[in-house]
Amino acid sequence: MTMPFYDCNYLEVSNKLPDVNSIVKRYLKTGLVFVEKRSCDRRSELTLELKKSLQTYVDLLCTKTLYELAEWAKCTLNVNVSTSTIDRAPGMPERRNTLLTIDLRTNYATSFRELEVDNDDKNFVFLDEVGFVVVTRIISIIAAMNKYGMIYHKIYERAVNDEDLKLSIKEINESCQRKGILTQYL
């Protein structure tokens, strides 16, 4: 059996030479020229029941690493899974608009409006603390602002504890006093 000859540019063939060689080899061996898809079994080792157990555990102890979760699954669920399998396991969607949350937002907005009617708007000071990880460093920021601008901010290169927060609130109070904000609503 002879192979048909096709006229083609050398550069086109040289770029595809490994593909051409594998097709010719397969044709000589089996007589077929199509490629069978190579794939592995991509089904998850975690069943829905195991995913729910894992999600419940994560909700209780949210500071665990993927490695610790894999060890927990091995010891508790008797399933040996990799960290990437656990990472792919979909989490439960965050319920943002439950009836309780909507009621809390409504109460907050109502009480805020009541305070706003009776007080000067510069007295409303919004305080926030945020922490994040940059590579392996933990950075925390405590900031306070009102509608006219930033009143206070402090950056920590570590996690903030309750003593840091108490000190920051005291410093925010002092900063407000210097800016003429005598009655603050945090």
C-alpha positions in Angstrom: 0.0 0.0 0.0 1.5 3.4 -1.0 0.9 6.7 0.7 -0.4 9.5 -1.5 2.1 12.3 -2.1 1.0 15.9 -1.4 2.9 18.9 -2.6 3.5 21.3 0.4 5.9 23.9 1.5 8.9 22.6 3.5 8.4 25.2 6.3 4.8 24.2 6.8 5.8 20.5 7.1 8.8 21.1 9.4 6.6 23.0 11.9 4.2 20.0 12.0 6.8 17.3 11.6 6.0 15.6 15.0 2.3 15.5 14.1 3.0 14.2 10.6 5.3 11.5 11.9 2.8 10.3 14.5 0.0 10.2 11.9 2.2 8.2 9.5 3.3 5.8 12.3 -0.3 5.3 13.4 -1.4 4.7 9.7 1.3 2.1 9.1 0.5 0.3 12.4 -3.4 0.4 12.4 -4.5 1.7 9.0 -6.3 4.6 10.8 -5.4 8.3 10.5 -7.8 9.8 13.1 -6.5 10.7 16.6 -8.1 9.1 19.6 -8.6 11.5 22.4 -6.2 10.9 25.3 -7.8 11.6 28.6 -7.8 10.4 32.2 -10.6 9.9 34.6 -11.4 13.4 35.8 -14.2 12.5 38.1 -13.7 13.9 41.6 -12.8 11.7 44.4 -15.2 13.7 46.6 -18.8 12.7 46.3 -21.5 15.3 47.1 -21.8 13.9 50.6 -18.1 14.2 51.2 -18.1 17.7 49.7 -20.9 18.7 52.2 -18.9 17.3 55.1 -15.8 19.2 53.9 -17.8 22.4 53.6 -19.2 22.0 57.1 -15.7 21.5 58.5 -14.4 24.5 56.6 -17.3 26.6 57.9 -16.4 25.6 61.5 -12.6 26.0 61.1 -12.1 28.5 58.3 -8.4 29.1 59.0 -7.2 25.6 57.9 -4.9 25.3 55.0 -5.5 23.1 52.0 -2.9 20.6 53.3 -4.6 20.4 56.7 -8.0 19.9 54.9 -6.5 17.0 52.9 -5.1 15.4 56.1 -8.5 15.9 57.8 -10.2 14.2 54.8 -7.7 11.3 54.9 -8.2 10.8 58.7 -11.9 11.5 59.1 -13.5 10.7 55.7 -11.0 7.9 54.7 -10.5 9.5 51.4 -7.0 10.3 50.1 -7.3 13.5 48.0 -4.8 16.1 46.9 -4.9 19.7 47.8 -5.9 20.7 44.2 -9.0 18.4 44.5 -10.0 20.1 47.7 -9.4 23.5 46.1 -11.6 22.6 43.1 -14.5 21.5 45.4 -17.1 24.2 45.0 -18.0 26.1 48.1 -21.4 27.0 49.1 -22.5 30.3 47.7 -22.6 33.1 50.2 -26.2 34.0 51.1 -26.2 37.8 51.0 -29.9 38.6 50.9 -31.5 36.4 53.6 -34.5 37.9 55.3 -32.4 38.5 58.5 -29.8 40.4 56.5 -32.4 42.5 54.8 -34.0 43.4 58.2 -30.6 44.3 59.6 -29.8 46.6 56.7 -33.2 48.2 57.0 -32.8 48.8 60.8 -29.3 50.2 60.2 -30.4 52.6 57.5 -33.4 53.8 59.6 -31.2 54.4 62.7 -28.6 56.1 60.6 -31.2 58.5 59.2 -32.5 59.2 62.6 -29.0 60.1 63.9 -28.3 62.2 60.7 -31.4 64.4 61.3 -30.4 65.2 64.9 -26.6 65.6 64.4 -24.0 67.4 62.3 -22.8 65.2 59.4 -19.1 65.7 60.2 -19.7 63.7 63.4 -20.3 60.5 61.6 -17.0 58.6 61.5 -16.7 55.3 59.7 -14.1 52.9 61.1 -12.8 49.8 59.3 -10.1 47.2 59.8 -8.9 45.1 56.9 -6.1 42.5 56.7 -4.6 40.8 53.7 -1.6 38.7 52.8 1.0 39.9 50.3 3.2 36.9 49.4 4.0 35.8 53.0 3.6 39.1 54.8 0.4 39.9 56.7 -0.6 43.6 56.4 -3.4 45.1 58.4 -4.9 48.6 58.0 -7.1 50.4 60.5 -8.7 53.5 59.0 -11.4 56.1 60.0 -13.0 58.7 57.8 -16.1 60.9 57.5 -17.7 62.4 54.5 -15.1 65.1 54.3 -12.1 62.9 54.2 -9.7 60.6 56.0 -9.4 61.2 59.8 -7.0 58.5 60.8 -5.1 55.5 59.3 -2.4 53.2 60.5 -0.7 50.3 58.7 0.5 47.2 60.6 2.8 44.6 59.1 1.2 41.9 61.2 -2.3 40.8 62.3 -4.1 43.3 64.4 -5.1 42.2 67.9 -7.6 43.7 70.4 -4.9 45.8 72.1 -4.0 47.4 68.7 -7.7 48.1 68.0 -8.2 49.7 71.5 -5.2 51.9 70.9 -6.4 52.9 67.5 -9.8 53.8 68.8 -8.1 56.0 71.4 -6.0 57.6 68.6 -9.0 58.1 66.4 -10.8 59.9 69.3 -7.8 62.2 69.8 -7.6 62.9 66.0 -11.3 63.7 66.0 -10.9 66.1 68.9 -8.1 67.9 67.0 -10.3 68.3 63.9 -13.2 69.7 66.0 -15.4 66.5 65.9 -16.4 66.5 69.5 -19.2 63.9 69.4 -18.3 61.0 67.2 -20.7 58.3 66.0 -18.5 55.3 65.1 
